[in-house]
Amino acid sequence: MLINKTKGKIWSGKVKVADTFFRRFRGLMLKPNIDYALVFILPAETRINASIHMFFMLQSIDVIFLNSSREVVDLKKARPWRVYVPRESAKYIIEAPLGVIDYLNAEIGDEIDWKVEEERKAVPSPVGALNKIDIKSSNSAISLAEPKPKLKGK
């Protein structure tokens, strides 16, 4: 979720973080459907570091540039195959679906915050342990039984 703390507006869409070189490099390139916001955490707060390119983007997006205090320093409706440099130095960049800037009523000087929804990953089952359990079924009841020992020679 993205929060405009200055105006009390909340965009409740999903937010992901690009906090490594490879995540920032990949960004939203070649995504056919952008349905979440991506927050770039930059290693340094500069204008050049915060410049973005829209090469290989399949659609336009909203871009919000924030300084280290999370205050908006620039806003763009970015179109594919363009390069953008913010007016002032930025530490964070939020790339979001078109309309998010308007929805948040974001303006220069507003404080923007975000909450990342934790992605839940499936826990693999201990297959070795499951193979050792003999599951027996009678009617609609299931009972767990110790496996029968294997006899040698049979």
KOLGU-194243 format. One record per atom (N, C-alpha, C, CB): x, y, z. Coordinates in pm, whole numbers, plus 50000, padded with zeros to 5 digits. Glycine has a CB too. Layout:
N
XYZ
...
***
This chain:
154
500844988250000
500005000050000
500895012450000
499045000050122
500465022649928
501145035549926
500305045450006
501375040649780
500975053550087
500265062850174
500795077050153
500425058750322
499905086250117
500265100450113
499955105750253
499465108449999
500995106250337
500815110250477
500395124850489
502105107850556
500775133050393
500425147250396
498925149350377
501205154950289
498335141550287
496925143550253
496025132450306
496775144550104
496605122350370
495795111550425
495145102650320
494735117250512
495765101450204
495225093050096
496005079950093
495305100249958
495295068950067
495905055650064
495535048549934
495465047250187
496565043349866
496365034349751
496645020449804
497305038149626
495655011749806
495784998849874
496274987649783
494464994949932
496914991049672
497474980849584
498714974449645
497814986749450
499184964049580
500354956649625
501624964749598
500434942749555
502584964049690
503864971049677
504994960949693
503984982549783
505964961649600
507164953449608
508374962849617
507294943849483
509504957549663
510704965649680
511814960649589
511174965549827
512514970049524
513704967049444
514884972949520
513594973049296
515514964549603
516574969449690
517944963449658
516234966449833
518034955749549
519324950449506
519594955249364
519344934849514
520834954149322
521204958549187
520344951549082
522694955849161
520194938349093
519474930848991
517974933948991
519684916049011
517394935949109
515974939649114
515754953449054
515464939349260
516674962849083
516554976249024
516774975748874
517564986049089
517734967448831
518034966148688
516814960748613
519244956948666
516174950648666
515014944448601
513804953748605
514674931048668
513574959748722
512444969048736
511154963148683
512754981948665
510474970948601
509194966648543
509314963748394
508134977348567
510564962648345
510754960048202
510054947248159
512244959148169
509454947848040
508804936447974
507634930548051
509814925847951
507094937948145
505904933348218
504674937348136
505844939448365
503874927648093
502704931148012
501574937548092
502184918747943
501504934448223
500424939848305
501024944348439
499294929248327
501094957248459
501654962548584
500494965348679
502504975648559
500374956848781
499264958148875
499764960149018
498364945748869
501014964449032
501594967149163
502564978849151
502304954549221
502934984349265
503934995049268
505284988849306
503535006549369
506344994249248
507694989549277
508485001149335
508384983649150
508974999449459
509755009849526
511235006549510
509365011049678
511965015649443
513405014149425
514095021049542
513875020049288
514955013749611
515765019549717
517165021149659
515765010649849
517555033649638
518825036549570
519995037049667
518725049649494
521185033449620
522355033649709
522805047649750
523505026549642
522505057749667
522905071449699
521815081049653
524265075049633
521705092249720
520695102249688
521295112749593
520135109049818
521145110349463
521625119749361
520605120449248
523025115549306
520745130349163
519855131349047
520185120648944
519955145348982
521485118848916
521895109048814
521555094948859
523395110248786
521805091748984
521475078449038
519975075749027
521925077349185
519185086149037
517725084649035
517135085648894
517095095149124
517975087348794
517435087948659
516935074148618
518515093048558
515885073948539
515315061248495
515185061148343
513945058748561
515175049248288
514885047848145
513615039448131
516085041248067
512945041448023
511705034047997
511885024547878
510535043747971
513145020847849
513415011447741
512794997947775
514945010047715
512234991447677
511624978247690
510404978147783
512654968547742
509844989847808
508594990347884
507444988647786
508465003947964
506434981247828
505314978347740
504144987847761
504854964247761
504224996247864
503155005947889
503675017647970
501974999247962
502915028347973
503265040148052
503005037348200
502475052648005
503725044548287
503565042848431
503645056448500
504645033248488
503215057048625
503415068748710
504725066748785
502215070948809
505525077448797
506785076748869
506825087948972
508005077648772
507135084249097
507255093949206
508675093249259
506205091149320
509375104549257
510735105349308
510695111249449
511655113949214
511355104749546
511345109149685
512775111249735
510605098949774
512945121149823
514255123049886
514365113850007
514455137849929
515455114850082
515665105750195
514645107650308
517065107650251
513945119050308
512875121250406
511525116350353
512785136050441
511555109950238
510365104750169
509405115750126
509645095150259
509965127450097
509175138450043
509285138349891
509645152150102
508175140949824
508145140949678
509005152449625
506695142149626
509965149049537
510795159349473
510465160649325
512275156049492
509775150649268
509355151449128
508315140649100
510575149949032
507485143049001
506435133748958
506455133048806
505025138149011
506265121348751
506245119648605
505185109448565
507635115148552
504575111848452
503795101548383
504745096948272
502375107048326
505445086048298
506525081648211
506005072848098
507585074048291
506495075847977
506095068347858
507255059647810
505635077847745
506935048547744
507995039547696
508995046647604
507385027747622
510225041747606
511335046047521
511745060547548
510965044547376
511685064647674
512135077947716
513105076447833
510925087147754
513835087147863
514725087847979
514235099348066
516235089747937
514215097348197
513755107648290
514785109948401
512385103748351
515045122648429
515935126448538
515115135548630
517255133748485
515085132848761
514265141148851
514825155348864
514175134648989
513965164748902
514385178748922
515405180149033
513175187348953
515235171849137
516145172149252
516635157949281
515445178249377
517625156849368
518155143849408
517075135349473
519345145449503
517135122249448
516155113049505
516845100749562
515115108849399
516305095549669
516785083349734
515865071649704
516905085449885
514585074649676
513595064349647
512845068149519
512595062649766
512485057949444
511645059849325
510495049949336
512465057849192
509305054849314
508135046049313
507625045549170
507015050949412
507625033649111
507035031548979
505725024249002
508005023448883
504645029748948
503315024348976
502435025048852
502645032049092
501315018048854
500395018848740
499905033148720
499195009448761
499575036348595
499035049748566
497825052548654
498665051048417
497735064548704
496595068648786
496895069148935
495465059548763
498005063248978
498325063049121
498655077049171
499505053549147
499375084949092
499695098749133
498405106549156
500565105849025
497465105449063
496195112549078
495395107049197
495365111348949
495395093849214
494645087749324
495155092449459
494725072349315
496495093349471
497095098049597
497045113249610
498535093349607
496655120049502
496655134749497
498065139849535
495575140549594
499095132749485
500485135749521
500985148449453
501385124149484
501685156649530
502305168949481
503695170249541
501425181549516
504505178849481
505855181249532
505755185749679
506605191949445
506575179449764
506585182749906
505775173349992
506075196549925
504855165549931
504075155850008
504975144750060
502935149949922
504645139350178
505385128050232
504655115250196
505555129450386
505375106250129
504805093650084
505495082150158
504955091949930
504695072750206
505235061050273
504635048750204
504915061150426
505115037050239
504615024750180
504695013450280
505385021150052
503865003450255
503894991050332
503954979650231
502644989750429
504934971150250
505124959850159
504374947850214
506624956550140
503564941850129
502834929850168
503814918250160
501574927450078
503984910950269
504914899750273
504424888850179
505074894350418
505334884250094
504994873250005
505174860250081
505864873449876
504154852050079
504214839250148
504674828650051
502824835550210
505684821450092
506194810750008
505774797450068
507744811549995
505444788049982
505054774850028
506244767850092
504494766449911
505974761150200
507014753650270
507034739550210
506774753250426
508184735150163
508214721650105
507954710950210
509564719050037
507254700650170
506964689850265
508174680750276
505704681750221
508384675350393
509504666050409
509134652650347
509884664350561
509384651350219
508954639650143
509494626750205
509414640749999
510724626950248
511294614950308
510484610150428
512734617550351
510064619450512
509274615750630
507884610950589
509164627750725
507294617250489
505954613050446
505954599150385
505374623050347
507044595750317
507114582450256
507214571450360
508304581750161
507644574550480
507784564650586
506484562250661
508854568950683
505484570450637
504214569050707
503254561250618
503614582950744
502624551150674
501654543150602
500274548550638
501784527750637
499574553950541
498244559550566
497214549150526
498024572950488
496404545050622
495354535150597
494004541950606
495454523250697
493104537850522
491774543750519
490724532850533
491564551750390
489754535250619
488604526350628
487374535150635
488694516750754
486474533150543
485294541650527
485734556150508
484344540350649
485354564850599
485734578850584
486784583050686
484524587750597
487324573550761
488324576750862
489714573650809
488054569050993
490664581550846
492054579350808
492844577450935
492614591150723
493664567150937
494514564951054
495954563651008
494074552351134
496844567851094
498264566651064
498784554151134
499054579251110
499524546051062
500074533851120
501544533051086
499324521251069
502294526551174
503704524351147
503824515051027
504444518351272
504794517450939
504934508350825
505394494550872
505954514150722
504934484450802
505304470750836
506754468550796
504364460450764
507524461850880
508914459350844
508994450050723
509684453150964
509944453050635
510114444850518
510944432550553
510784452850404
510494421150507
511214408750532
512204406250420
510244397050546
513384401950458
514404398950357
514034386150286
515804397850419
514334385850158
514114373950079
512734373250017
514334362050163
511874382450045
510534381949986
510324393449892
509454382050095
***
